[in-house]
Amino acid sequence: MPKLKTRKCAAKRLKETGTGKFRHHKAGARHLKSSKNAKRKRRLRQDGAVSPAERSRIKAALPYGL
């Protein structure tokens, strides 16, 4: 059996936690910040969690983990 290829787009955008869940950066935090309030910008700094429905697709994209 040949080796499976890692999806580089997923490898660069996701981090795996110790429990096997995945985290991602939230969208909308890069520009046009003056129109966003401080609470919203603070929440955008935190990583978002990948939903359990998407987890199987991500595990297929990253066959050998991160």
N, CA, C and O atoms as a GROMACS GRO file, in nm:
protein
  264
    1MET      N    1   0.083  -0.119   0.000
    1MET     CA    2   0.000   0.000   0.000
    1MET      C    3   0.087   0.126   0.000
    1MET      O    4   0.181   0.134   0.079
    2PRO      N    5   0.058   0.221  -0.085
    2PRO     CA    6   0.139   0.343  -0.084
    2PRO      C    7   0.104   0.430   0.038
    2PRO      O    8  -0.001   0.416   0.100
    3LYS      N    9   0.196   0.519   0.068
    3LYS     CA   10   0.172   0.611   0.179
    3LYS      C   11   0.060   0.708   0.139
    3LYS      O   12   0.046   0.743   0.022
    4LEU      N   13  -0.018   0.751   0.238
    4LEU     CA   14  -0.124   0.849   0.215
    4LEU      C   15  -0.065   0.989   0.222
    4LEU      O   16   0.028   1.015   0.298
    5LYS      N   17  -0.121   1.078   0.141
    5LYS     CA   18  -0.073   1.215   0.141
    5LYS      C   19  -0.152   1.299   0.240
    5LYS      O   20  -0.273   1.284   0.255
    6THR      N   21  -0.081   1.388   0.307
    6THR     CA   22  -0.142   1.483   0.400
    6THR      C   23  -0.194   1.602   0.321
    6THR      O   24  -0.125   1.652   0.232
    7ARG      N   25  -0.315   1.647   0.353
    7ARG     CA   26  -0.368   1.770   0.293
    7ARG      C   27  -0.301   1.888   0.361
    7ARG      O   28  -0.329   1.919   0.476
    8LYS      N   29  -0.212   1.954   0.287
    8LYS     CA   30  -0.132   2.060   0.345
    8LYS      C   31  -0.217   2.179   0.388
    8LYS      O   32  -0.182   2.248   0.484
    9CYS      N   33  -0.329   2.205   0.318
    9CYS     CA   34  -0.414   2.317   0.357
    9CYS      C   35  -0.470   2.294   0.497
    9CYS      O   36  -0.483   2.389   0.574
   10ALA      N   37  -0.503   2.170   0.531
   10ALA     CA   38  -0.554   2.140   0.665
   10ALA      C   39  -0.442   2.142   0.768
   10ALA      O   40  -0.462   2.188   0.880
   11ALA      N   41  -0.325   2.093   0.731
   11ALA     CA   42  -0.213   2.087   0.825
   11ALA      C   43  -0.168   2.228   0.866
   11ALA      O   44  -0.124   2.247   0.980
   12LYS      N   45  -0.179   2.325   0.777
   12LYS     CA   46  -0.134   2.460   0.807
   12LYS      C   47  -0.238   2.539   0.887
   12LYS      O   48  -0.203   2.636   0.954
   13ARG      N   49  -0.364   2.499   0.882
   13ARG     CA   50  -0.471   2.577   0.943
   13ARG      C   51  -0.523   2.522   1.075
   13ARG      O   52  -0.593   2.592   1.148
   14LEU      N   53  -0.490   2.398   1.107
   14LEU     CA   54  -0.548   2.334   1.225
   14LEU      C   55  -0.441   2.292   1.324
   14LEU      O   56  -0.327   2.264   1.287
   15LYS      N   57  -0.481   2.287   1.452
   15LYS     CA   58  -0.396   2.233   1.557
   15LYS      C   59  -0.476   2.125   1.629
   15LYS      O   60  -0.596   2.141   1.650
   16GLU      N   61  -0.409   2.016   1.666
   16GLU     CA   62  -0.476   1.911   1.739
   16GLU      C   63  -0.450   1.927   1.888
   16GLU      O   64  -0.337   1.953   1.930
   17THR      N   65  -0.555   1.913   1.968
   17THR     CA   66  -0.540   1.922   2.113
   17THR      C   67  -0.496   1.787   2.167
   17THR      O   68  -0.488   1.689   2.093
   18GLY      N   69  -0.467   1.782   2.294
   18GLY     CA   70  -0.424   1.657   2.356
   18GLY      C   71  -0.532   1.551   2.358
   18GLY      O   72  -0.501   1.432   2.363
   19THR      N   73  -0.658   1.592   2.356
   19THR     CA   74  -0.769   1.496   2.360
   19THR      C   75  -0.814   1.452   2.222
   19THR      O   76  -0.907   1.373   2.210
   20GLY      N   77  -0.748   1.504   2.116
   20GLY     CA   78  -0.783   1.462   1.980
   20GLY      C   79  -0.877   1.554   1.907
   20GLY      O   80  -0.916   1.526   1.794
   21LYS      N   81  -0.917   1.665   1.972
   21LYS     CA   82  -1.002   1.763   1.905
   21LYS      C   83  -0.914   1.856   1.822
   21LYS      O   84  -0.792   1.856   1.837
   22PHE      N   85  -0.977   1.935   1.736
   22PHE     CA   86  -0.902   2.027   1.651
   22PHE      C   87  -0.945   2.170   1.677
   22PHE      O   88  -1.062   2.197   1.702
   23ARG      N   89  -0.848   2.261   1.670
   23ARG     CA   90  -0.873   2.404   1.687
   23ARG      C   91  -0.835   2.476   1.558
   23ARG      O   92  -0.748   2.430   1.484
   24HIS      N   93  -0.902   2.588   1.531
   24HIS     CA   94  -0.873   2.668   1.412
   24HIS      C   95  -0.879   2.816   1.448
   24HIS      O   96  -0.937   2.853   1.550
   25HIS      N   97  -0.818   2.900   1.364
   25HIS     CA   98  -0.824   3.044   1.385
   25HIS      C   99  -0.958   3.096   1.334
   25HIS      O  100  -1.009   3.049   1.233
   26LYS      N  101  -1.013   3.192   1.405
   26LYS     CA  102  -1.142   3.247   1.366
   26LYS      C  103  -1.125   3.349   1.254
   26LYS      O  104  -1.025   3.420   1.246
   27ALA      N  105  -1.224   3.355   1.169
   27ALA     CA  106  -1.222   3.448   1.056
   27ALA      C  107  -1.268   3.587   1.101
   27ALA      O  108  -1.344   3.600   1.198
   28GLY      N  109  -1.222   3.689   1.030
   28GLY     CA  110  -1.270   3.825   1.054
   28GLY      C  111  -1.186   3.906   1.148
   28GLY      O  112  -1.228   4.014   1.191
   29ALA      N  113  -1.068   3.860   1.184
   29ALA     CA  114  -0.985   3.932   1.282
   29ALA      C  115  -0.868   4.005   1.218
   29ALA      O  116  -0.782   4.056   1.291
   30ARG      N  117  -0.860   4.013   1.087
   30ARG     CA  118  -0.741   4.068   1.023
   30ARG      C  119  -0.751   4.216   0.989
   30ARG      O  120  -0.653   4.289   1.007
   31HIS      N  121  -0.863   4.262   0.940
   31HIS     CA  122  -0.872   4.403   0.902
   31HIS      C  123  -1.013   4.455   0.929
   31HIS      O  124  -1.101   4.378   0.969
   32LEU      N  125  -1.035   4.585   0.906
   32LEU     CA  126  -1.161   4.655   0.938
   32LEU      C  127  -1.194   4.641   1.086
   32LEU      O  128  -1.308   4.614   1.124
   33LYS      N  129  -1.092   4.659   1.169
   33LYS     CA  130  -1.110   4.639   1.313
   33LYS      C  131  -1.174   4.760   1.382
   33LYS      O  132  -1.228   4.746   1.492
   34SER      N  133  -1.170   4.877   1.320
   34SER     CA  134  -1.224   4.996   1.387
   34SER      C  135  -1.375   4.989   1.403
   34SER      O  136  -1.430   5.053   1.493
   35SER      N  137  -1.442   4.914   1.318
   35SER     CA  138  -1.588   4.904   1.328
   35SER      C  139  -1.633   4.793   1.422
   35SER      O  140  -1.753   4.779   1.447
   36LYS      N  141  -1.540   4.714   1.473
   36LYS     CA  142  -1.574   4.604   1.563
   36LYS      C  143  -1.547   4.648   1.707
   36LYS      O  144  -1.450   4.717   1.734
   37ASN      N  145  -1.635   4.608   1.798
   37ASN     CA  146  -1.614   4.648   1.937
   37ASN      C  147  -1.506   4.562   2.003
   37ASN      O  148  -1.465   4.460   1.948
   38ALA      N  149  -1.462   4.604   2.121
   38ALA     CA  150  -1.349   4.539   2.188
   38ALA      C  151  -1.382   4.396   2.226
   38ALA      O  152  -1.295   4.308   2.217
   39LYS      N  153  -1.504   4.370   2.267
   39LYS     CA  154  -1.543   4.235   2.308
   39LYS      C  155  -1.536   4.138   2.190
   39LYS      O  156  -1.491   4.025   2.205
   40ARG      N  157  -1.579   4.185   2.074
   40ARG     CA  158  -1.576   4.101   1.954
   40ARG      C  159  -1.433   4.071   1.911
   40ARG      O  160  -1.402   3.958   1.874
   41LYS      N  161  -1.346   4.172   1.915
   41LYS     CA  162  -1.206   4.152   1.877
   41LYS      C  163  -1.135   4.059   1.974
   41LYS      O  164  -1.050   3.979   1.933
   42ARG      N  165  -1.168   4.068   2.102
   42ARG     CA  166  -1.110   3.981   2.202
   42ARG      C  167  -1.150   3.836   2.178
   42ARG      O  168  -1.068   3.745   2.193
   43ARG      N  169  -1.274   3.812   2.142
   43ARG     CA  170  -1.322   3.677   2.114
   43ARG      C  171  -1.264   3.622   1.985
   43ARG      O  172  -1.246   3.501   1.973
   44LEU      N  173  -1.235   3.708   1.890
   44LEU     CA  174  -1.176   3.664   1.764
   44LEU      C  175  -1.030   3.620   1.782
   44LEU      O  176  -0.978   3.545   1.699
   45ARG      N  177  -0.964   3.666   1.889
   45ARG     CA  178  -0.826   3.624   1.914
   45ARG      C  179  -0.818   3.479   1.959
   45ARG      O  180  -0.714   3.415   1.939
   46GLN      N  181  -0.924   3.426   2.017
   46GLN     CA  182  -0.922   3.289   2.068
   46GLN      C  183  -0.945   3.191   1.954
   46GLN      O  184  -1.012   3.223   1.856
   47ASP      N  185  -0.890   3.072   1.968
   47ASP     CA  186  -0.911   2.968   1.867
   47ASP      C  187  -1.052   2.914   1.876
   47ASP      O  188  -1.110   2.906   1.984
   48GLY      N  189  -1.106   2.877   1.760
   48GLY     CA  190  -1.238   2.814   1.755
   48GLY      C  191  -1.223   2.664   1.750
   48GLY      O  192  -1.120   2.612   1.708
   49ALA      N  193  -1.328   2.596   1.793
   49ALA     CA  194  -1.327   2.450   1.792
   49ALA      C  195  -1.393   2.399   1.665
   49ALA      O  196  -1.490   2.457   1.616
   50VAL      N  197  -1.341   2.290   1.612
   50VAL     CA  198  -1.400   2.226   1.495
   50VAL      C  199  -1.516   2.139   1.543
   50VAL      O  200  -1.504   2.068   1.643
   51SER      N  201  -1.628   2.145   1.473
   51SER     CA  202  -1.746   2.071   1.515
   51SER      C  203  -1.723   1.920   1.500
   51SER      O  204  -1.644   1.877   1.416
   52PRO      N  205  -1.791   1.840   1.581
   52PRO     CA  206  -1.775   1.694   1.572
   52PRO      C  207  -1.815   1.638   1.435
   52PRO      O  208  -1.764   1.534   1.394
   53ALA      N  209  -1.905   1.706   1.365
   53ALA     CA  210  -1.947   1.659   1.233
   53ALA      C  211  -1.833   1.669   1.132
   53ALA      O  212  -1.826   1.589   1.038
   54GLU      N  213  -1.744   1.765   1.150
   54GLU     CA  214  -1.632   1.785   1.058
   54GLU      C  215  -1.510   1.702   1.095
   54GLU      O  216  -1.417   1.688   1.015
   55ARG      N  217  -1.509   1.647   1.216
   55ARG     CA  218  -1.388   1.580   1.267
   55ARG      C  219  -1.346   1.461   1.181
   55ARG      O  220  -1.227   1.438   1.162
   56SER      N  221  -1.443   1.386   1.128
   56SER     CA  222  -1.407   1.269   1.047
   56SER      C  223  -1.341   1.311   0.917
   56SER      O  224  -1.249   1.244   0.870
   57ARG      N  225  -1.388   1.423   0.857
   57ARG     CA  226  -1.327   1.473   0.734
   57ARG      C  227  -1.184   1.520   0.759
   57ARG      O  228  -1.097   1.500   0.675
   58ILE      N  229  -1.161   1.582   0.872
   58ILE     CA  230  -1.028   1.632   0.905
   58ILE      C  231  -0.932   1.516   0.932
   58ILE      O  232  -0.816   1.520   0.892
   59LYS      N  233  -0.981   1.414   1.001
   59LYS     CA  234  -0.895   1.297   1.026
   59LYS      C  235  -0.855   1.228   0.896
   59LYS      O  236  -0.746   1.173   0.887
   60ALA      N  237  -0.943   1.231   0.796
   60ALA     CA  238  -0.909   1.174   0.665
   60ALA      C  239  -0.807   1.261   0.592
   60ALA      O  240  -0.722   1.209   0.520
   61ALA      N  241  -0.816   1.394   0.612
   61ALA     CA  242  -0.722   1.486   0.547
   61ALA      C  243  -0.584   1.482   0.612
   61ALA      O  244  -0.483   1.514   0.548
   62LEU      N  245  -0.578   1.441   0.739
   62LEU     CA  246  -0.452   1.433   0.812
   62LEU      C  247  -0.432   1.288   0.860
   62LEU      O  248  -0.451   1.259   0.977
   63PRO      N  249  -0.394   1.199   0.769
   63PRO     CA  250  -0.390   1.057   0.804
   63PRO      C  251  -0.286   1.023   0.912
   63PRO      O  252  -0.302   0.922   0.981
   64TYR      N  253  -0.183   1.104   0.927
   64TYR     CA  254  -0.078   1.073   1.024
   64TYR      C  255  -0.077   1.174   1.139
   64TYR      O  256   0.022   1.182   1.212
   65GLY      N  257  -0.183   1.249   1.156
   65GLY     CA  258  -0.191   1.347   1.263
   65GLY      C  259  -0.109   1.471   1.231
   65GLY      O  260  -0.062   1.488   1.118
   66LEU      N  261  -0.094   1.556   1.330
   66LEU     CA  262  -0.018   1.680   1.312
   66LEU      C  263   0.111   1.674   1.390
   66LEU      O  264   0.189   1.770   1.387
   0.00000   0.00000   0.00000
